[in-house]
Amino acid sequence: MLTKEQNDLLTQITPGTPMGNLMRRYWQPIAAAVELKDKWTKRVRLLGEDLVLFRDREGKLGLIKEQCPHRRASFAHGIPTQNGIRCPYHGWEFNAEGKCLDQPNEPDNPAFRARVATDAYPVEELGGLLFAYLGPKPAPLLPRFDGFVQEGTIRMMGRTILPVNWLQIMENSLDPIHTEWLHGHHYEFQKEQEGVKVAISAKHEKIDFREFEFGITKHRLLAGHSEDGDDWRIGHPIVFPNMLAVGNGDEKSRYYSFQIRVPVDNEHTMHLWYNAYVPPQGMKVPQHLLDTVHVYEVPYLDEKGEFIVDNVDGQDMMAWVTQGPIADRTIENLGGSDMGIAIYRRTLKRELKKMEQGQDTMGLVRDPARNQRIDLPNERKKHHNSDGFSSFMLRTHAKYSPIAQDLVKIFEPNLIKAA
């Protein structure tokens, strides 16, 4: 249980708040690069700020405050230039650094131009995604985590905007027990109502959490499993502050999977699923699957406004949204199985104190040598992959991907032939 003041401290991320300041010290994904292939601008709402992502005619990307400092019109309808973008209202031109370059119909006045500079933030591309940094300078390096830099992968990004605060989504990742019930017994109950008997739930004998350089790894020992198994021995990480890394380390069906919870404002979160699949050795993959990040939207409500709970991620989203826009932690009752949530909250508070003391917080990377490639812990034989690649994939957000069936053909070609 938290006090209202403690809950506000951890959930409020708008400009000037402690948690907002902490989040701004980390690069946040804002779009897929392919989304600006055939357009010049894209609106972005991030950490309570309304921004516009644009590319100039030289191909350089910029992220600036949405409203022009002249008369407040939106740059979302701006006119790209060689070195920036013009406001559509009166043509004032700004570059990716927020500097005013030109004020048509005004006397040439360098001092005036300097005064009307607008907020601007750096943008970098990694793994086909675009990341923005809204924090103090000097910016840390954009971490080159394994799945974003692995060569020759098939990449896709699912996305949804959820009407909830970022923290209740992240706390889900520190709660291994929920998989036994929400993705196990609840799913079995859904199938029971369809007249289908399935048994996929597995009891957790024990859970554990261990801190490492970039966050916290979570570990589970399921009934009938050995402590020598990867689920207990290796686990998988929560990458501080707002990313879950899962995937599968088995070389026969190797893939990287990240869930990134990007705070839009205090009551909205952009949830991204980024998967990078390593084709089996010797498999010929059509070039169009490798050339881009395949983007798709992930729904959480059906046409009747009911929650979609026939897949793992839909089940999660139902649990997050039904807690309300900001979970009221003043009336919660945590048990022993919630140890991961308690650890995560303590970690957040500790890192806030480090930030206030002027120290670098957890996982920031400044050494280029360390950043060549950062390999994260990952199980080779995950329990949820035990019933086959496609069986699990099609019970997740990936069912909505435009290349879902292409992936089945690549990783389980015998299944397609049998069908």
TORTORTI-630675 format. One record per residue: residue in three letters; residue number from 1; z, y, x of N, C-alpha, C in turn. Coordinates in steps of 0.2 Angstrom, whole numbers. Atoms other than C-alpha are relative to their C-alpha. Last residue first. Layout:
BEGIN
Ala/NUM/Z/Y/X/Z/Y/X/Z/Y/X $
...
//
This chain:
BEGIN
Ala/419/1/-3/7/-217/-142/-11/-7/0/-2 $
Ala/418/-3/5/4/-216/-154/4/-1/3/-8 $
Lys/417/4/6/1/-227/-143/14/2/-5/-5 $
Ile/416/6/-2/3/-217/-128/11/-5/-5/-2 $
Leu/415/-2/-1/7/-201/-137/15/-6/3/-4 $
Asn/414/0/6/4/-209/-143/31/2/0/-7 $
Pro/413/7/2/2/-213/-126/37/0/-6/-4 $
Glu/412/-1/6/3/-194/-121/37/-7/-2/-3 $
Phe/411/-6/4/-2/-192/-107/49/1/-7/-3 $
Ile/410/-1/0/-7/-210/-99/48/6/-5/2 $
Lys/409/5/3/-3/-214/-103/30/1/-1/7 $
Val/408/-1/7/2/-197/-98/24/-6/-4/3 $
Leu/407/-5/2/-4/-199/-81/33/1/-8/-1 $
Asp/406/3/0/-7/-216/-78/25/5/-3/5 $
Gln/405/3/6/0/-207/-82/8/-4/-1/7 $
Ala/404/-4/6/0/-195/-68/11/-3/-7/1 $
Ile/403/2/5/-4/-208/-55/17/5/-7/0 $
Pro/402/7/2/1/-207/-43/3/-2/-5/4 $
Ser/401/5/-2/-5/-188/-44/4/-7/-2/-2 $
Tyr/400/4/-5/2/-178/-46/-12/-5/3/5 $
Lys/399/4/2/5/-172/-63/-8/-4/5/-3 $
Ala/398/6/2/-3/-165/-56/8/-5/-2/-5 $
His/397/5/-6/1/-151/-48/-2/-7/-2/2 $
Thr/396/-2/-7/-3/-143/-65/-1/-5/5/-2 $
Arg/395/-6/-2/4/-144/-82/-10/3/6/3 $
Leu/394/2/-2/7/-162/-84/-4/6/1/-5 $
Met/393/3/-7/0/-156/-83/14/-2/2/-7 $
Phe/392/-4/-6/0/-144/-97/11/-3/6/0 $
Ser/391/-5/0/6/-156/-110/4/5/5/1 $
Ser/390/3/-3/7/-170/-104/15/6/0/-5 $
Phe/389/2/-7/-1/-161/-108/32/-2/3/-7 $
Gly/388/7/-2/-1/-153/-124/27/-1/7/0 $
Asp/387/5/3/5/-137/-131/20/-7/2/0 $
Ser/386/0/7/0/-126/-128/35/-5/-3/-5 $
Asn/385/7/3/-1/-131/-110/36/0/-7/0 $
His/384/4/-2/5/-114/-104/28/-8/-2/1 $
His/383/-1/4/6/-104/-114/40/-5/2/-5 $
Lys/382/-4/-3/5/-111/-105/55/0/-4/-6 $
Lys/381/0/4/6/-117/-115/70/5/3/-6 $
Arg/380/6/4/-1/-121/-104/85/-1/-4/-7 $
Glu/379/-1/7/0/-107/-91/81/-7/-3/0 $
Asn/378/4/2/6/-110/-73/87/0/-8/0 $
Pro/377/-2/7/2/-101/-62/99/-3/-2/-6 $
Leu/376/-6/0/4/-111/-46/103/2/-8/-1 $
Asp/375/-1/6/4/-123/-44/117/6/-1/-4 $
Ile/374/-7/2/1/-125/-26/123/0/-6/-5 $
Arg/373/0/4/6/-142/-23/131/7/-2/-1 $
Gln/372/6/3/0/-146/-10/144/-1/-5/-6 $
Asn/371/3/0/7/-131/0/138/-7/-3/1 $
Arg/370/-3/5/5/-119/-5/152/-4/0/-6 $
Ala/369/0/7/-2/-131/2/165/3/-4/-5 $
Pro/368/6/3/1/-133/18/155/-1/-7/2 $
Asp/367/3/2/-6/-115/22/155/-6/-4/-1 $
Arg/366/2/-6/-3/-109/33/140/-4/-2/7 $
Val/365/3/2/-6/-105/20/127/-3/6/3 $
Leu/364/5/-5/-2/-93/24/113/-3/-2/7 $
Gly/363/7/2/1/-85/7/107/-5/6/2 $
Met/362/2/7/-1/-67/13/103/-8/0/-1 $
Thr/361/-2/5/5/-64/32/104/-4/-7/1 $
Asp/360/6/3/3/-67/44/119/4/-6/-5 $
Gln/359/2/6/-3/-51/54/122/-6/-3/-4 $
Gly/358/6/-1/-4/-48/72/117/-3/-6/3 $
Gln/357/-3/-1/-7/-30/69/110/-6/2/5 $
Glu/356/-4/-6/0/-36/71/92/2/2/7 $
Met/355/5/-5/1/-49/58/95/3/7/1 $
Lys/354/4/0/-6/-36/46/102/-5/6/0 $
Lys/353/-5/-4/-5/-25/50/87/-4/1/6 $
Leu/352/0/-7/2/-40/46/75/5/3/5 $
Glu/351/6/-4/-3/-43/30/85/0/7/-2 $
Arg/350/-1/-1/-8/-25/24/82/-6/4/3 $
Lys/349/-5/-6/-1/-27/28/63/1/1/8 $
Leu/348/3/-7/2/-43/18/62/5/5/1 $
Thr/347/5/-1/-5/-35/3/71/-3/7/-1 $
Arg/346/-4/-2/-6/-20/3/60/-5/2/6 $
Arg/345/-2/-6/2/-32/2/45/4/3/6 $
Tyr/344/6/-5/0/-42/-12/53/3/7/-2 $
Ile/343/2/-1/-7/-26/-22/57/-5/5/0 $
Ala/342/-6/-4/-3/-19/-20/39/-2/2/7 $
Ile/341/0/-7/3/-36/-25/32/5/4/3 $
Gly/340/6/-3/-3/-37/-41/43/0/8/-2 $
Met/339/-2/-2/-7/-19/-46/38/-6/4/3 $
Asp/338/3/-6/-1/-24/-47/20/1/3/7 $
Ser/337/7/2/-2/-20/-66/19/-4/7/1 $
Gly/336/1/2/-7/-2/-61/21/-7/-1/1 $
Gly/335/-4/6/-1/-2/-51/4/-2/-2/8 $
Leu/334/3/4/-5/-7/-33/0/4/-6/1 $
Asn/333/-5/5/-2/-2/-26/-17/-2/-5/5 $
Glu/332/2/7/-2/-12/-11/-22/6/-4/3 $
Ile/331/-2/5/5/-6/4/-32/-2/-7/2 $
Thr/330/-7/-1/2/-7/18/-19/3/-5/-4 $
Arg/329/-4/5/-4/-23/10/-12/8/2/-1 $
Asp/328/-7/-3/0/-33/18/-26/5/-4/3 $
Ala/327/-6/5/1/-50/13/-21/6/3/0 $
Ile/326/-5/0/-6/-62/28/-21/6/-5/-2 $
Pro/325/3/-4/-5/-77/27/-33/4/0/7 $
Gly/324/0/-7/2/-69/13/-43/-3/4/6 $
Gln/323/-7/-3/-3/-63/-4/-37/0/7/-2 $
Thr/322/-5/0/6/-77/-11/-49/7/2/3 $
Val/321/1/-5/5/-90/-5/-36/5/0/-6 $
Trp/320/-1/-7/-2/-84/-15/-22/0/6/-5 $
Ala/319/-7/-1/-2/-82/-31/-31/2/7/3 $
Met/318/-4/0/6/-99/-30/-39/8/1/1 $
Met/317/1/-7/3/-107/-25/-23/4/0/-6 $
Asp/316/-3/-5/-3/-100/-41/-15/0/7/-3 $
Gln/315/-7/1/1/-106/-52/-28/4/5/3 $
Gly/314/-2/-3/7/-123/-44/-27/7/-1/-2 $
Asp/313/-1/-8/-1/-123/-47/-8/1/3/-7 $
Val/312/-6/-2/-4/-119/-66/-10/1/8/0 $
Asn/311/1/1/-7/-132/-69/-24/6/3/3 $
Asp/310/3/7/-1/-132/-73/-43/-2/0/8 $
Val/309/-5/4/-4/-120/-59/-46/-3/-6/2 $
Ile/308/3/6/-2/-131/-45/-53/4/-4/5 $
Phe/307/1/2/-7/-120/-33/-61/-4/-6/1 $
Glu/306/-5/5/-2/-124/-28/-79/-1/-1/7 $
Gly/305/-6/-3/-3/-134/-12/-83/6/-4/2 $
Lys/304/-4/-2/5/-146/-20/-95/6/3/3 $
Glu/303/3/-4/5/-160/-20/-83/4/2/-6 $
Asp/302/6/3/4/-150/-28/-70/-2/5/-5 $
Leu/301/-1/0/7/-137/-19/-58/-7/-3/-3 $
Tyr/300/-6/3/1/-135/-22/-39/2/0/-8 $
Pro/299/-4/-2/6/-152/-19/-34/6/-3/0 $
Val/298/-4/6/3/-158/-21/-16/4/3/-6 $
Glu/297/-6/-2/3/-172/-9/-10/3/-6/-3 $
Tyr/296/0/1/8/-185/-14/2/7/2/-2 $
Val/295/-5/-3/3/-191/-10/20/0/-2/-8 $
His/294/2/1/7/-201/-21/32/6/2/-5 $
Val/293/-6/2/4/-198/-15/49/-2/0/-7 $
Thr/292/-4/-6/3/-215/-14/58/6/-3/-3 $
Asp/291/2/-7/-2/-228/-23/69/5/5/-3 $
Leu/290/-3/-2/-6/-221/-41/69/0/8/1 $
Leu/289/-7/1/1/-225/-47/52/4/3/5 $
His/288/-3/-5/4/-242/-39/53/7/-1/-1 $
Gln/287/-1/-7/-3/-246/-49/68/4/5/-4 $
Pro/286/5/-5/2/-245/-66/59/2/7/3 $
Val/285/-2/-5/5/-233/-77/68/-5/5/-1 $
Lys/284/5/-5/0/-238/-93/78/2/5/-6 $
Met/283/2/-1/7/-223/-104/81/-5/6/0 $
Gly/282/7/3/1/-222/-110/99/-3/1/-7 $
Gln/281/4/1/-6/-203/-107/100/-7/-3/-2 $
Pro/280/-1/6/-4/-195/-103/83/-6/0/6 $
Pro/279/4/6/2/-197/-85/78/1/-6/4 $
Val/278/3/3/-6/-182/-74/82/-5/-6/-2 $
Tyr/277/1/7/-1/-177/-65/66/-4/-2/6 $
Ala/276/6/1/-5/-171/-47/65/0/-8/2 $
Asn/275/1/7/-3/-161/-42/50/-5/0/5 $
Tyr/274/5/0/-5/-154/-25/45/0/-7/3 $
Trp/273/1/6/-3/-145/-23/29/-5/-1/5 $
Leu/272/6/2/-3/-141/-5/25/1/-7/2 $
His/271/-1/7/-3/-128/1/13/-6/-2/2 $
Met/270/6/3/-1/-129/20/9/1/-7/4 $
Thr/269/2/3/-6/-112/25/3/-7/-3/0 $
His/268/6/3/0/-106/37/-11/-1/-3/7 $
Glu/267/1/5/5/-90/44/-16/-6/-4/0 $
Asn/266/-6/3/1/-84/54/-1/0/-6/-5 $
Asp/265/-5/-5/1/-101/58/5/6/-4/-2 $
Val/264/4/-5/3/-116/48/11/4/6/-1 $
Pro/263/-3/-5/5/-105/37/22/-5/5/-2 $
Val/262/1/-7/-2/-117/24/31/3/5/-6 $
Arg/261/-3/-4/6/-110/6/29/0/7/2 $
Ile/260/-2/-6/-3/-121/-5/41/2/5/-6 $
Gln/259/-1/-4/6/-123/-23/38/3/6/2 $
Phe/258/-5/-6/0/-131/-31/53/1/3/-7 $
Ser/257/-1/-3/6/-140/-48/55/6/5/0 $
Tyr/256/-5/-5/0/-147/-56/70/0/4/-7 $
Tyr/255/1/-6/3/-157/-72/69/6/5/1 $
Arg/254/-3/-6/-3/-160/-88/78/-1/6/-4 $
Ser/253/1/-5/5/-165/-103/68/4/6/2 $
Lys/252/5/2/4/-168/-116/81/-1/4/-6 $
Glu/251/7/-2/-2/-159/-106/94/-6/-3/-5 $
Asp/250/4/6/-1/-143/-107/84/-7/1/2 $
Gly/249/1/0/-7/-134/-90/86/-4/-7/2 $
Asn/248/0/7/-1/-135/-86/67/-2/-1/8 $
Gly/247/5/4/-3/-132/-69/60/1/-7/1 $
Val/246/0/7/2/-117/-58/57/-5/-4/4 $
Ala/245/5/4/-3/-113/-41/63/1/-7/-1 $
Leu/244/-2/7/-1/-103/-29/52/-6/-4/3 $
Met/243/5/5/0/-104/-11/55/2/-7/0 $
Asn/242/2/1/6/-93/5/51/-6/-5/-1 $
Pro/241/-5/0/6/-81/10/64/-3/-3/-6 $
Phe/240/-4/-7/2/-81/0/75/-5/5/0 $
Val/239/1/-5/-6/-92/-16/76/3/7/-3 $
Ile/238/0/-7/3/-84/-29/65/-1/5/5 $
Pro/237/-4/-6/-1/-88/-45/75/-1/5/-6 $
His/236/5/-5/-1/-91/-63/73/3/7/-1 $
Gly/235/0/-5/6/-81/-78/76/-6/4/0 $
Ile/234/4/-6/-2/-81/-87/93/1/6/-5 $
Arg/233/0/-1/-7/-68/-101/93/-3/7/1 $
Trp/232/-7/-1/-2/-64/-102/74/0/3/7 $
Asp/231/-4/-4/5/-81/-101/66/7/2/2 $
Asp/230/2/-7/-2/-89/-108/83/4/5/-5 $
Gly/229/6/-3/4/-80/-125/80/-1/8/2 $
Asp/228/6/-1/-5/-68/-131/93/-6/3/-3 $
Glu/227/-1/-6/-4/-54/-128/81/-5/1/5 $
Ser/226/-3/1/-7/-62/-142/71/1/7/3 $
His/225/3/-2/-6/-67/-141/53/5/0/6 $
Gly/224/5/6/-3/-61/-152/38/-3/2/6 $
Ala/223/-3/7/1/-53/-137/29/-6/-5/2 $
Leu/222/0/2/6/-60/-120/36/2/-8/0 $
Leu/221/0/8/0/-54/-112/51/0/-2/-7 $
Arg/220/-2/4/6/-59/-93/51/0/-8/2 $
His/219/0/7/-1/-61/-80/64/3/-4/-6 $
Lys/218/-4/3/5/-64/-61/64/-2/-8/0 $
Thr/217/3/6/2/-69/-51/79/4/-4/-5 $
Ile/216/-5/5/2/-63/-33/80/-5/-6/-2 $
Gly/215/-3/1/6/-72/-18/88/5/-6/-1 $
Phe/214/3/-3/5/-83/-14/102/3/0/-7 $
Glu/213/2/-7/-2/-73/-18/117/-3/4/-5 $
Phe/212/4/0/-6/-64/-33/109/-3/7/1 $
Glu/211/3/-6/-2/-49/-35/97/-5/-1/6 $
Arg/210/-1/-1/-7/-45/-52/89/-4/7/2 $
Phe/209/4/-6/-2/-43/-56/71/2/1/7 $
Asp/208/-3/-4/-5/-37/-73/64/-5/6/2 $
Ile/207/5/-5/-2/-39/-84/49/4/4/6 $
Lys/206/-3/-5/-4/-31/-101/44/-5/5/2 $
Glu/205/-6/2/-3/-34/-116/33/4/5/4 $
His/204/-2/-3/-7/-47/-107/23/7/-3/2 $
Lys/203/-7/-3/-1/-53/-118/9/1/2/7 $
Ala/202/-3/3/-6/-72/-121/7/7/3/1 $
Ser/201/-6/-3/-2/-82/-117/-9/3/-4/6 $
Ile/200/2/-3/-6/-100/-124/-10/7/4/3 $
Ala/199/-7/0/-4/-98/-137/-23/-1/3/6 $
Val/198/0/-1/-7/-112/-136/-36/7/1/3 $
Lys/197/-7/1/-4/-113/-142/-54/-2/1/7 $
Val/196/1/2/-6/-127/-134/-65/6/-1/4 $
Gly/195/0/7/1/-125/-132/-84/-2/-3/7 $
Glu/194/7/2/0/-130/-114/-82/-1/-7/-1 $
Gln/193/3/-3/6/-112/-109/-86/-7/-1/-1 $
Glu/192/-2/5/6/-107/-121/-72/-2/3/-7 $
Lys/191/4/6/1/-118/-111/-60/2/-5/-6 $
Gln/190/7/-3/3/-109/-95/-63/-4/-6/-1 $
Phe/189/-1/-2/7/-92/-104/-61/-7/2/-3 $
Glu/188/0/7/3/-98/-112/-44/1/1/-8 $
Tyr/187/7/2/1/-103/-94/-39/0/-7/-3 $
His/186/3/-4/5/-85/-88/-43/-7/-2/-1 $
His/185/-2/2/7/-78/-103/-34/-3/4/-5 $
Gly/184/-1/7/1/-88/-100/-18/2/-2/-7 $
His/183/6/4/-2/-95/-83/-14/0/-7/-1 $
Leu/182/6/-4/3/-81/-73/-23/-6/-4/1 $
Trp/181/-1/-1/8/-67/-86/-20/-7/3/-3 $
Glu/180/-2/6/3/-69/-94/-2/-1/1/-8 $
Thr/179/6/5/0/-79/-79/4/1/-6/-4 $
His/178/4/-2/5/-65/-67/-1/-6/-5/-1 $
Ile/177/-2/4/6/-53/-76/11/-5/1/-6 $
Pro/176/4/6/0/-63/-68/26/2/-4/-6 $
Asp/175/-3/4/5/-56/-51/22/-4/-6/0 $
Leu/174/-6/2/-4/-60/-39/37/4/-5/-5 $
Ser/173/2/4/-6/-78/-37/31/6/-2/4 $
Asn/172/2/7/2/-72/-32/13/-2/-4/6 $
Glu/171/-6/4/1/-62/-18/21/-2/-7/-2 $
Met/170/-2/2/-6/-79/-10/26/6/-5/0 $
Ile/169/5/5/-2/-85/-9/8/2/-3/7 $
Gln/168/-1/7/4/-68/-2/2/-6/-5/2 $
Leu/167/-6/4/-3/-69/11/17/1/-6/-4 $
Trp/166/2/5/-5/-87/18/13/6/-5/2 $
Asn/165/-2/-2/-6/-82/26/-4/-1/-5/6 $
Val/164/-7/2/-2/-91/20/-19/1/3/7 $
Pro/163/-5/-5/2/-106/24/-30/7/-1/2 $
Leu/162/-5/2/5/-118/13/-20/5/6/-1 $
Ile/161/-5/-5/0/-135/18/-12/6/-2/-5 $
Thr/160/-2/-2/6/-145/3/-8/5/5/1 $
Arg/159/-4/-6/0/-155/-3/7/2/1/-8 $
Gly/158/-2/-1/7/-163/-19/14/4/6/-1 $
Met/157/-6/-4/2/-171/-18/31/1/1/-7 $
Met/156/1/-3/7/-183/-30/39/7/4/-1 $
Arg/155/-6/-4/2/-187/-36/56/-1/2/-7 $
Ile/154/2/-2/7/-197/-51/63/5/4/-3 $
Thr/153/-3/2/6/-193/-52/81/-3/3/-6 $
Gly/152/3/5/4/-203/-52/97/3/-2/-7 $
Glu/151/7/0/1/-191/-43/108/-3/-5/-4 $
Gln/150/3/7/-1/-172/-42/105/-8/1/-1 $
Val/149/5/-1/-6/-168/-23/106/-3/-7/2 $
Phe/148/5/-6/0/-160/-20/89/-5/0/6 $
Gly/147/5/1/5/-152/-38/88/-5/6/-1 $
Asp/146/5/5/-1/-143/-36/104/-6/-1/-5 $
Phe/145/-3/7/2/-134/-20/102/-6/-5/0 $
Arg/144/5/5/0/-142/-5/112/2/-7/-2 $
Pro/143/-1/7/-2/-129/8/108/-6/-5/-1 $
Leu/142/2/5/6/-136/25/106/1/-7/2 $
Leu/141/6/4/0/-128/34/121/0/-4/-7 $
Pro/140/1/6/-3/-114/46/118/-7/-3/0 $
Ala/139/0/6/4/-117/64/113/0/-6/4 $
Pro/138/6/4/-1/-112/78/125/1/-7/-4 $
Lys/137/4/2/-6/-109/86/113/5/0/6 $
Pro/136/0/-5/-5/-99/86/97/-4/-3/6 $
Gly/135/-6/-2/-4/-104/75/83/-1/5/5 $
Leu/134/-2/-7/3/-119/74/70/7/2/4 $
Tyr/133/-6/-1/-3/-129/60/79/2/7/-2 $
Ala/132/-1/-7/-1/-144/53/69/7/0/3 $
Phe/131/-7/-2/0/-152/36/70/1/7/1 $
Leu/130/-2/-7/-2/-169/31/65/7/1/0 $
Leu/129/-4/-4/5/-173/12/63/1/7/4 $
Gly/128/4/-2/6/-188/2/71/5/4/-5 $
Gly/127/1/6/4/-176/-7/83/-4/2/-6 $
Leu/126/-2/6/-3/-170/10/90/-1/-6/-5 $
Glu/125/2/6/4/-176/27/86/2/-6/4 $
Glu/124/3/5/-5/-167/43/91/-2/-6/-4 $
Val/123/3/6/3/-163/59/81/-3/-5/5 $
Pro/122/5/4/-3/-153/74/87/-1/-7/-4 $
Tyr/121/-3/5/-3/-145/86/75/-5/-5/3 $
Ala/120/5/5/-2/-149/103/68/4/-5/4 $
Asp/119/-3/6/-2/-139/117/59/-6/-6/2 $
Thr/118/-3/5/5/-150/132/57/3/-6/3 $
Ala/117/1/7/-2/-154/147/69/4/-4/-6 $
Val/116/1/5/6/-153/163/59/-2/-7/2 $
Arg/115/-5/0/4/-145/174/73/-1/-5/-6 $
Ala/114/-6/3/-3/-157/170/86/6/-1/-5 $
Arg/113/2/8/1/-172/175/75/6/-4/3 $
Phe/112/-1/2/7/-163/192/72/-2/-7/0 $
Ala/111/-7/0/2/-160/195/91/1/-3/-7 $
Pro/110/-3/6/-3/-179/190/95/8/-1/-2 $
Asn/109/-7/-2/-2/-185/204/83/4/-7/2 $
Asp/108/-2/5/-5/-204/204/80/7/2/2 $
Pro/107/1/-3/-7/-206/214/64/3/-5/5 $
Glu/106/-6/-4/-3/-206/203/49/-2/3/7 $
Asn/105/-1/-6/4/-221/197/39/6/3/1 $
Pro/104/6/-3/2/-220/179/47/2/6/-5 $
Gln/103/-2/-3/6/-203/175/55/-6/4/-3 $
Asp/102/4/-5/3/-206/163/69/2/2/-7 $
Leu/101/5/-1/-5/-197/151/81/-5/6/-2 $
Cys/100/5/-4/4/-180/150/73/-6/2/5 $
Lys/99/1/-7/-2/-170/137/83/-6/3/-4 $
Gly/98/-3/-5/5/-163/122/74/-2/7/2 $
Glu/97/-6/-2/-3/-166/110/89/3/5/-5 $
Ala/96/-5/6/1/-180/101/80/7/2/2 $
Asn/95/1/6/-4/-189/118/78/5/-6/-1 $
Phe/94/-5/2/-4/-189/131/65/-2/-6/3 $
Glu/93/2/7/-4/-203/141/57/7/-1/4 $
Trp/92/-5/0/-6/-200/154/43/-1/-6/3 $
Gly/91/3/2/-6/-215/152/31/4/1/6 $
His/90/2/-6/-3/-209/162/16/-3/-2/7 $
Tyr/89/-1/-6/4/-206/149/3/-3/6/3 $
Pro/88/6/-1/4/-213/133/11/0/6/-4 $
Cys/87/-2/0/7/-201/134/25/-6/1/-4 $
Arg/86/-1/-6/4/-210/130/41/3/-1/-7 $
Ile/85/2/0/7/-208/115/52/1/7/-3 $
Gly/84/-5/-1/4/-207/112/71/-2/-1/-7 $
Asn/83/-6/0/-3/-217/112/87/6/0/-5 $
Gln/82/1/4/-7/-235/109/82/7/-1/3 $
Thr/81/3/-4/-5/-231/114/64/0/-4/6 $
Pro/80/-1/2/-7/-226/104/48/-4/5/5 $
Ile/79/7/1/-3/-226/113/32/1/-1/7 $
Gly/78/2/-4/-6/-209/111/22/-7/-2/2 $
His/77/7/-2/2/-207/103/5/-3/4/5 $
Ala/76/3/7/2/-191/94/10/-7/1/-2 $
Phe/75/5/2/-5/-187/111/20/-3/-7/-2 $
Ser/74/-1/6/-4/-178/117/4/-6/-2/5 $
Ala/73/5/5/2/-177/135/-1/1/-6/4 $
Arg/72/-3/6/2/-161/144/4/-4/-5/-4 $
Arg/71/-2/-1/8/-167/162/5/1/-7/-3 $
His/70/3/-6/3/-168/164/24/2/1/-7 $
Pro/69/-5/-6/0/-156/151/31/-3/6/-3 $
Cys/68/2/-5/-5/-168/137/25/5/6/0 $
Gln/67/2/-7/2/-159/124/15/-2/5/5 $
Glu/66/5/0/5/-160/106/20/-2/7/-2 $
Lys/65/-3/-1/7/-150/107/36/-5/1/-5 $
Ile/64/-3/-7/1/-160/100/50/3/1/-7 $
Leu/63/-5/1/6/-165/83/57/4/7/-1 $
Gly/62/-5/-5/0/-180/83/69/4/-1/-6 $
Leu/61/-4/1/6/-193/70/75/6/5/0 $
Lys/60/-8/-1/-1/-206/74/87/3/0/-6 $
Gly/59/-3/6/1/-224/68/82/8/0/2 $
Glu/58/0/4/-6/-233/82/90/3/-7/-1 $
Arg/57/7/3/-1/-238/88/72/0/-3/7 $
Asp/56/5/-6/-1/-219/90/68/-7/-3/2 $
Arg/55/4/0/-6/-209/76/61/-5/5/0 $
Phe/54/7/-2/0/-195/79/48/-4/-2/7 $
Leu/53/3/3/-6/-178/73/42/-8/2/0 $
Val/52/7/2/0/-170/85/30/-3/-3/7 $
Leu/51/5/-1/-6/-152/87/28/-7/-2/-2 $
Asp/50/6/0/3/-138/89/14/-5/2/6 $
Glu/49/4/-5/-1/-121/86/22/-7/-2/-2 $
Gly/48/-1/-6/4/-107/76/15/-5/6/2 $
Leu/47/-6/-3/-1/-107/63/29/1/7/-3 $
Leu/46/-4/4/-5/-125/60/27/6/4/2 $
Arg/45/-6/-3/1/-138/66/14/5/-5/4 $
Val/44/-6/4/-2/-155/64/20/6/3/-2 $
Arg/43/-7/-2/1/-171/70/12/5/-5/3 $
Lys/42/-4/5/4/-187/64/20/7/3/-1 $
Thr/41/-7/-1/0/-201/74/28/3/-5/-5 $
Trp/40/-2/-4/-5/-219/72/35/8/1/-1 $
Lys/39/-2/-6/3/-226/57/26/4/4/5 $
Asp/38/5/-4/4/-237/43/30/3/6/-4 $
Lys/37/6/2/-2/-227/35/45/-6/4/-4 $
Leu/36/3/-7/-2/-211/44/41/-7/-1/2 $
Glu/35/0/-4/6/-204/28/31/-3/7/2 $
Val/34/6/1/4/-210/17/46/0/5/-6 $
Ala/33/5/-4/-3/-196/24/57/-7/0/-5 $
Ala/32/4/4/-4/-183/16/45/-6/5/3 $
Ala/31/6/2/3/-170/28/39/-3/-5/4 $
Ile/30/2/-5/5/-153/37/42/-7/-3/-4 $
Pro/29/7/1/2/-144/25/54/-2/4/-6 $
Gln/28/1/3/6/-128/33/61/-7/-1/-2 $
Trp/27/7/-1/3/-124/37/79/0/-4/-7 $
Tyr/26/4/6/0/-105/38/81/-7/1/-2 $
Arg/25/0/2/-7/-94/53/85/-4/-6/1 $
Arg/24/5/-4/-3/-98/60/68/0/-1/7 $
Met/23/7/3/2/-88/46/60/-5/4/4 $
Leu/22/1/7/-4/-72/52/69/-7/-3/-1 $
Asn/21/1/-1/-7/-75/70/63/0/-6/4 $
Gly/20/7/-3/0/-77/64/45/-2/2/8 $
Met/19/4/6/0/-61/54/47/-7/2/1 $
Pro/18/-2/4/-6/-51/69/52/-5/-6/0 $
Thr/17/-6/5/1/-59/80/39/0/-4/6 $
Gly/16/-7/-3/-1/-69/96/44/6/-5/-1 $
Pro/15/-1/-4/-7/-86/91/37/7/3/0 $
Thr/14/4/-6/0/-84/77/23/1/5/6 $
Ile/13/4/0/-5/-77/60/27/-5/7/1 $
Gln/12/3/-6/0/-62/58/16/-4/1/6 $
Thr/11/6/1/4/-57/39/15/-5/7/0 $
Leu/10/5/5/-2/-45/36/29/-6/0/-4 $
Leu/9/2/0/-8/-35/52/28/-5/-4/2 $
Asp/8/5/-6/-1/-36/53/9/-2/0/7 $
Asn/7/6/2/3/-28/35/8/-5/6/1 $
Gln/6/3/5/-4/-14/41/19/-7/-2/-2 $
Glu/5/2/-3/-6/-11/56/9/-3/-4/5 $
Lys/4/6/-3/1/-11/46/-7/-2/4/6 $
Thr/3/-1/-5/3/2/34/1/-7/4/-2 $
Leu/2/0/-7/-3/-4/18/6/2/5/-4 $
Met/1/0/-6/4/0/0/0/0/6/4 $
//
